[in-house]
């Protein structure tokens, strides 16, 4: 593991700004998730919202020169867990679960947040998946306090998800956030209490449970990016960027009115 960066007061101020912008972009895209829209159109809405706010996508061009990520946000539908690419031939339908993962740079820092939206009339089990995954995020956030360990966050998510009989994705993890989209430490969604790096005030991390309605085993599609469940069962993904403080954790990607 590399060095965990403790943010200064000035850096925290700028992280708050980036978080607010990321939350606003996510909310704007979320409002447009309706049956009949293409995922490409959603991606373009995100692009324009970032442009209007003076932000740039952290996702666009990410990766190596051979296969850089071509979208401005990640848009994943149903059995797609993460890293879905907005496409003109993918039309959102009634009953779909659509995950929107917005990570952006603003004034030198990153805001990173995700929500999964049910489109129109979804099944009771799909709604339960959404509800439990979002609740698991807040169970993890509750443990993000100074003196606890990363494993306390991980165990809170894992134990709550498994109690509700959902699969917990292991290969993909949360992470530190700052000037870069991915910093140390890694924040897994499974783990043991009192294990891993100790949390200190000034740390900024992305907590992002990814749960599945079936087994949590994954595979990557031929585009080299989109990761789906092996059994084809749906998944959900929720994420916030969090500041560890001397007191309660602060959610930096809450939408401020």
C-alpha positions as CSV (number, residue, x, y, z in Angstrom):
1,X,0.0,0.0,0.0
2,X,1.2,3.5,-0.8
3,X,1.0,6.6,1.3
4,X,-2.4,7.7,2.5
5,X,-2.7,11.5,2.0
6,X,-4.1,13.6,4.9
7,X,-5.8,16.7,3.4
8,X,-5.1,20.2,4.6
9,X,-7.9,22.6,5.4
10,X,-7.5,24.3,2.0
11,X,-7.6,20.9,0.2
12,X,-10.6,19.9,2.2
13,X,-12.4,23.1,1.1
14,X,-11.7,22.2,-2.5
15,X,-12.8,18.6,-2.0
16,X,-16.1,20.0,-0.7
17,X,-16.4,22.1,-3.8
18,X,-15.6,19.1,-6.1
19,X,-18.1,17.0,-4.2
20,X,-20.9,19.5,-4.6
21,X,-20.3,19.7,-8.3
22,X,-20.2,15.9,-8.7
23,X,-23.4,15.6,-6.8
24,X,-25.1,18.2,-8.9
25,X,-24.0,16.5,-12.1
26,X,-25.2,13.2,-10.9
27,X,-28.6,14.6,-9.9
28,X,-29.0,16.3,-13.3
29,X,-28.3,13.0,-15.1
30,X,-30.5,11.1,-12.7
31,X,-33.5,13.4,-13.6
32,X,-33.2,12.3,-17.2
33,X,-33.2,8.5,-16.6
34,X,-36.5,7.6,-18.3
35,X,-37.7,4.8,-20.6
36,X,-36.7,5.6,-24.2
37,X,-33.5,7.6,-23.6
38,X,-30.3,6.1,-24.8
39,X,-27.3,5.7,-22.5
40,X,-25.3,7.7,-25.0
41,X,-27.7,10.6,-24.5
42,X,-27.3,10.3,-20.7
43,X,-23.6,10.4,-21.1
44,X,-23.8,13.6,-23.3
45,X,-26.0,15.2,-20.6
46,X,-23.3,14.5,-18.1
47,X,-20.7,16.0,-20.5
48,X,-22.6,19.2,-20.9
49,X,-23.4,19.5,-17.2
50,X,-19.7,19.2,-16.4
51,X,-18.8,21.7,-19.1
52,X,-21.3,24.2,-17.7
53,X,-19.9,23.9,-14.2
54,X,-16.3,24.1,-15.2
55,X,-15.5,20.5,-14.4
56,X,-13.9,17.8,-16.4
57,X,-14.6,14.1,-16.5
58,X,-12.3,11.8,-14.5
59,X,-13.5,8.8,-16.5
60,X,-13.1,10.1,-20.1
61,X,-9.8,8.8,-21.5
62,X,-9.0,6.9,-18.3
63,X,-6.8,3.8,-18.7
64,X,-4.2,3.0,-21.3
65,X,-3.7,4.5,-24.7
66,X,-4.8,1.2,-26.4
67,X,-8.3,1.3,-24.9
68,X,-9.1,4.5,-23.0
69,X,-12.5,4.8,-21.5
70,X,-14.7,6.5,-24.1
71,X,-17.5,7.8,-21.9
72,X,-17.8,10.8,-19.6
73,X,-19.5,8.8,-16.9
74,X,-20.1,5.1,-16.3
75,X,-23.6,4.0,-17.1
76,X,-24.3,0.3,-16.2
77,X,-27.7,-1.4,-16.7
78,X,-29.1,-4.4,-14.8
79,X,-26.4,-7.2,-14.8
80,X,-23.7,-4.6,-15.6
81,X,-22.0,-3.9,-12.3
82,X,-19.7,-1.0,-13.2
83,X,-17.8,0.7,-16.1
84,X,-20.7,0.5,-18.6
85,X,-20.2,2.8,-21.6
86,X,-22.9,5.1,-22.9
87,X,-24.0,3.8,-26.3
88,X,-26.5,5.0,-29.0
89,X,-27.9,1.4,-29.4
90,X,-28.7,0.9,-25.7
91,X,-32.2,2.2,-24.9
92,X,-33.3,2.5,-21.3
93,X,-36.5,0.4,-20.7
94,X,-39.2,0.3,-18.1
95,X,-38.1,-2.1,-15.3
96,X,-34.4,-1.4,-15.9
97,X,-31.9,-0.7,-13.1
98,X,-29.5,2.0,-14.2
99,X,-26.3,2.8,-12.3
100,X,-24.8,6.3,-12.9
101,X,-21.2,6.7,-11.7
102,X,-20.0,10.3,-11.9
103,X,-16.4,11.1,-11.1
104,X,-15.1,14.5,-12.1
105,X,-12.2,16.9,-11.5
106,X,-13.0,20.4,-10.3
107,X,-10.4,23.0,-9.3
108,X,-7.8,20.3,-9.0
109,X,-9.7,17.8,-6.9
110,X,-12.1,14.9,-7.5
111,X,-15.7,14.3,-6.5
112,X,-16.9,10.7,-7.0
113,X,-20.5,9.5,-6.5
114,X,-22.9,6.8,-7.8
115,X,-26.6,6.1,-7.6
116,X,-28.7,3.2,-9.1
117,X,-32.1,4.2,-10.4
118,X,-35.1,2.0,-11.0
119,X,-36.9,3.0,-14.2
120,X,-40.7,3.0,-14.2
121,X,-42.2,-0.1,-12.5
122,X,-39.6,-2.4,-11.1
123,X,-40.0,-5.7,-9.3
124,X,-40.2,-5.9,-5.5
125,X,-36.9,-7.8,-5.4
126,X,-35.2,-5.2,-7.6
127,X,-36.5,-2.5,-5.3
128,X,-35.2,-4.4,-2.3
129,X,-31.8,-4.7,-4.0
130,X,-31.7,-0.9,-4.4
131,X,-32.8,-0.2,-0.9
132,X,-30.4,-2.6,0.8
133,X,-27.4,-1.5,-1.3
134,X,-28.1,2.2,-0.4
135,X,-28.6,1.2,3.3
136,X,-25.3,-0.7,3.1
137,X,-23.5,2.4,1.9
138,X,-24.8,4.3,5.0
139,X,-23.8,1.4,7.3
140,X,-20.3,1.7,5.9
141,X,-20.3,5.5,6.3
142,X,-21.4,5.1,10.0
143,X,-18.1,3.4,10.6
144,X,-16.0,6.0,8.9
145,X,-14.8,7.7,12.0
146,X,-11.4,8.5,13.4
147,X,-9.8,5.6,15.2
148,X,-11.8,3.0,13.4
149,X,-10.1,0.9,10.6
150,X,-11.0,0.4,7.0
151,X,-12.1,-3.2,7.9
152,X,-14.8,-1.8,10.1
153,X,-16.4,-0.1,7.1
154,X,-15.9,-3.3,5.0
155,X,-17.5,-5.5,7.7
156,X,-20.4,-3.2,8.2
157,X,-21.2,-3.4,4.5
158,X,-20.6,-7.1,4.1
159,X,-22.6,-8.2,7.2
160,X,-25.6,-6.1,6.4
161,X,-25.7,-7.2,2.7
162,X,-25.3,-10.9,3.5
163,X,-27.9,-10.7,6.3
164,X,-30.3,-9.5,3.6
165,X,-29.2,-12.4,1.3
166,X,-27.4,-10.4,-1.4
167,X,-24.0,-11.1,-3.0
168,X,-21.2,-8.7,-2.2
169,X,-18.7,-7.9,-5.0
170,X,-15.2,-8.6,-3.9
171,X,-13.0,-7.8,-6.9
172,X,-14.0,-4.1,-7.0
173,X,-13.4,-1.7,-4.1
174,X,-13.8,1.8,-2.8
175,X,-10.7,3.9,-2.5
176,X,-9.0,7.1,-1.4
177,X,-10.0,10.2,-3.4
178,X,-8.1,13.5,-3.7
179,X,-6.2,15.1,-6.5
180,X,-6.5,11.7,-8.2
181,X,-9.5,9.6,-8.7
182,X,-7.9,6.6,-7.1
183,X,-5.6,7.0,-4.1
184,X,-4.8,4.9,-1.1
185,X,-6.3,3.2,0.9
186,X,-8.4,0.7,-0.9
187,X,-11.8,0.3,0.8
188,X,-13.2,-3.2,0.2
189,X,-16.8,-4.1,0.7
190,X,-15.8,-7.3,2.5
191,X,-13.5,-7.6,5.5
192,X,-12.8,-8.1,9.2
193,X,-13.5,-5.6,11.9
194,X,-10.5,-3.8,13.4
195,X,-8.4,-4.7,10.3
196,X,-6.7,-2.6,7.6
197,X,-5.4,1.0,7.8
198,X,-6.6,3.2,10.7
199,X,-8.8,6.1,9.8
200,X,-7.5,9.5,10.6
201,X,-9.1,13.0,10.4
202,X,-8.4,14.6,7.0
203,X,-8.6,11.3,5.0
204,X,-11.0,11.4,2.1
205,X,-12.4,8.1,0.8
206,X,-15.0,6.8,-1.6
207,X,-17.2,4.2,-0.1
208,X,-19.1,2.2,-2.7
209,X,-20.9,-1.0,-2.0
210,X,-21.8,-3.1,-5.1
211,X,-24.4,-5.8,-4.4
212,X,-25.8,-8.5,-6.6
213,X,-29.2,-10.4,-6.6
214,X,-27.3,-13.6,-7.3
215,X,-23.7,-14.7,-7.0
216,X,-21.1,-11.9,-6.9
217,X,-18.9,-13.5,-9.6
218,X,-18.0,-11.2,-12.4
219,X,-16.7,-11.1,-16.0
220,X,-15.6,-8.4,-18.4
221,X,-17.3,-7.8,-21.7
222,X,-15.4,-7.6,-25.0
223,X,-15.2,-3.8,-24.9
224,X,-12.6,-4.3,-22.1
225,X,-14.5,-2.1,-19.7
226,X,-18.0,-3.3,-18.9
227,X,-18.1,-5.6,-15.9
228,X,-21.2,-7.9,-15.5
229,X,-22.4,-10.6,-13.2
230,X,-21.5,-14.1,-14.5
231,X,-25.0,-15.4,-13.7
232,X,-26.8,-12.5,-15.4
233,X,-28.6,-11.4,-12.2
234,X,-29.0,-7.6,-11.6
235,X,-26.7,-5.5,-9.4
236,X,-26.8,-2.2,-7.7
237,X,-24.1,0.4,-6.8
238,X,-24.2,3.4,-4.5
239,X,-21.2,5.6,-3.6
240,X,-20.3,8.8,-1.7
241,X,-17.0,10.6,-1.2
242,X,-16.5,10.9,2.6
243,X,-14.3,13.1,4.8
244,X,-13.0,11.6,8.0
245,X,-13.2,14.2,10.8
246,X,-12.6,14.4,14.5
247,X,-16.4,13.9,14.9
248,X,-19.0,12.3,12.6
249,X,-18.1,11.6,8.9
250,X,-18.9,14.3,6.4
251,X,-20.4,13.3,3.1
252,X,-18.8,15.5,0.5
253,X,-21.1,14.5,-2.3
254,X,-24.4,15.3,-0.7
255,X,-26.5,17.5,-3.0
256,X,-26.5,20.9,-1.3
257,X,-29.6,23.0,-2.0
